[in-house]
Amino acid sequence: QVRLVESGGGLVQPGGSLILSCAASGFTFSGYPMSWYRQRPGKERELVAGISGGRVSTNYADSVKGRFTISRDNDKNTMYLQMNSLKPEDTAVYYCNVQWRVTTYWGQGTQVTVSS
């Protein structure tokens, strides 16, 4: 059974940093691209960043380029999102995502609040 568990969210001041983690199980982690999405209040869920299974390629939403870094540790079956220079508009629930076979799986999400 595929399971994704996010952690690391919290309250941070503008300009601060957080590291989110996504622990995965139930599939061959290194074989699949993974993604971070977020859902801001009143908005639709949006792609934040993605990473290939072999960590060769990454992609980012324009709004986070240069501030966020996606990475993964295939030995630990864990994906990360390093978030720097956080802005109030980064406030959202952050989700990790994998498409395994024909099904898209989501974690339960972790809340990130950027506020002074």
N, C-alpha and C positions, 0 to 999 in steps of 0.2 A: 504494500500500500504506500503510495507516494505521500510524503508528509514534508511540509515546509514550515519552519518556525522562525519568525523574525524576533529580534531583540535589539536593545540598544537605544530605543527612542527615549525622549524625555523633553524637559524644558531647558532651553538654552537662550542666552542673550544674543541679540544681533551681532554678527561678526564672530560668533563662537563656532565650535566644531563638535561633531558627533560622529561615531562610527556605528553603523548598523550591521548586524549579522543576520544571515539566513542559514539555518542548519537544515540540511536536506537528508532524506532517507527514503528508501523504497525503490530506488532506481540507480542505474550506473551514472553517478553524478558527473564524472569527467566526460561523458559522452554527449552531453546536452548543453546547448546554450541556455543561459539564465538571464533574467532581467529583473530590474527594480522598477516598480510603478509607484505612483502616488495619487492620492485623491485629496485635493484641497477642498475646503468647505464650499459647498454650493457648486462644485465643478465636477466634470467627469474624470474618471481615472485616466491618467496619462503616463506614457513611458518616460522614465527618467534616464535609465542607462541599461545597456545590455553587454554581455560578454560571451564570447564563444567558449565551447567546451574545453578547448586546448589553450585558452587564455590568449590566443593570438590576436584576436580583434575585439575592439570595444566600440561602442557608440554611445552618444550622449544627446539629450535634449539641449537645444541651444541655450535654454534658460539656466542650465547648470554647468555648461562647459567651462573648464578652467577652475571650477570650485569643487566639483565632486569627482571622486575616483572610484570606479568599480573594480573589484578584484575577486579572485576565488582561490581557495586552497583545496585542490582536488584530493589531497591526502586526508583532509579533515571533513570533506563533504560540506564545505561552508563557503558561502559567498558573502562579500562585504560591500559596504558603501561608505567610503570616507567622505564626509561632508564638511567643507570648510567655508569660511566667510558666509555663514548662514544669514538669510534675510527673512523678515517676517512673512514674505510671500512663499517661503519654503515650508511654512506650516501646513501639515498634511498627515494623513495616515499613509505610511509607506508599506508596500507589499512586495514580496518576492514572488517570482513567477517562473514556471517551467512548462513547456509543452512536451509531454511525454506520450509517445505514440499519437493518438488522435485526441487526447484530452489535455486541456489547459488546467493547471493546478495553481492555486494561490495559497499563501499563508494567511494567518489571521490578521496580520497587519501590526504595525507598531506606530504609535503616535509621536510625531515630532512637532513641538511647539516652539516657535522662535518669537520671543517677546522680552521686552525690558520690564 
